Amino acid sequence: MTIIGDVGSGKSSLMNAIIGDMLFFDLQEAENIERQENDWKSKVLAAQGQIEKKKGKRKGVVSLS
């Protein structure tokens, strides 16, 4: 079997569906998963921001007066 198509056209998805290695979610469940993923991404970005702030506080600063 050969499947030819553009990048992002669903070749791998088709193969995964054929071998039974693809999960099916109804629309409501998919929306819940997307919402949870967005919440997780927001938490990760917030944590990264906190880390960057702490890194900034550890930098040495020399000032002459």
C-alpha angles and dihedrals in degrees: 000000000000126000119192126186147125123287109281095016094120104261094137092042090054092050092048090050091050093053092043095246097124126095121223121215126180116234096263093050091047090051090051091051091049091050091050091048091051091049090050092049090051091052092049092049091048090050091049089051090053091050091050090050091051091048089052091053092054095056114106118241125193120195129180120212 
